[in-house]
Amino acid sequence: MFIIFGMSTNAGSTQNTSRIIGPILRWFNPDIPDETIRSIQLVIRKCAHFTEYGILAALLWRARRKPLRDDSLPWLRSHAAFAFLGAAAFAISDEWHQSYVPSREGSLRDVSIDCAGAAFAIWLLWWAGRRRRKW
């Protein structure tokens, strides 16, 4: 959460991330158009939203469940709900925080992407747990 909050400041703004992504893309292809760089940067930034909130939800689920090796504790929806709602609440607060940072803007679209990442991670944990029991 500390890392996500830190990236919600000017440090994670489009202007600062373009200083990293743009030169890397130009190194691979010096003739790449600026519009293509902006499009790739947008995809990378949105994938980062999806991934970081997926990781957050998985960590919240793990903290709530406290799994042990060879644990037979059944899947509980309350653990999944805790993880998803915790990640969603943090996503909302993060975007609200960004709305006060001059170089950033709060976005409901980003909250949706964050929640999708959290939901995917919870689904992945559920799927992996079912798969493990079949072995």
Buried (B, 14 or more C-beta within 10 A) or exposed (E): BEEBEEBBBEEBBBEEBBEEBBEEBEEEEEEBEEEEBBEBBEEEBBEBBBEBBBBBBBBBBEEBBEEEEEEEEEEEEEBBEBBBBBBBEBBBBBBEBBEEBEEBEBBEEBBEBBBBBBBBBBBEBBEEBEEEEEE
